[in-house]
Amino acid sequence: MINIGTGKVYLASGSTDMRKSIDGLAAIVQESFKLDPFSNSLFVFCNKNRNKLKILQWQHNGFWLH
């Protein structure tokens, strides 16, 4: 976890199925991490080979998937 201004960056340990979309990643944040995906934070996931990232971010009225 790294502080960025008022929010935080959470790095998911292990690998995540990169076929997951916003809903699937938000569910992981809520159910596995017990965190609020609507918070002012970034949630970073990587694939098995650790050569791809997905970043989930809530902003105002919707999610961004970077």
N, C-alpha and C positions, 0 to 999 in steps of 0.2 A: 504494500500500500504506500503510495506517494502522495503527498499533499500538492494540489495545484490550485492556488488561489483559495476559493471557498469550498471547492470540491475535492474529491480523492480519486485516485486511480487504483482499481482492484485488478490484480493479475490472477487469473484462474490457473491453479497448478494442474498439471496433467494435460491431457489432450481433450479437445471438444470436437464433436462431429460437425464439420464445417457446412453440412447440409442444413443445419438448423437456421431458421430465420429469426426475425425479431421476437416473435412470440415464444419460440423455443428457448432462446437465450434469456429472455426476461423470466421465464419459468425457472431456469437454472439459478438465476440470481435470487429469486424469491425462495424456492424450495431447498436448494442445496446450500446456499450461502447465508440464508436467513437475512438478506438485505433488501432494501427497497429499490427496485429498478427505476423508480420515478425520482430518485434523489439527484442531487447535483454532483454526480460521480460518473466516471468512465469505467466500464467493465470490459476487460481485455481477455480474449480467448484465443488459443492457438491450436493448430491441427497436430496430428500425430507426429509428422516430420518436423514440426516447429519451423516451417518456412512460410506460413500464412497466418495472418491475424484477422480477427473480427473485433471491432470495438463497438459496444452498445452505449448509447448516450441519450438521455431524455433531455429535450429542450423545449420549453414553453408548453406546447400542446401536441407533441409527437416525438417518436423515437428517430434517431439517426443511427444508421448502421454503416460504419466506416470500414 
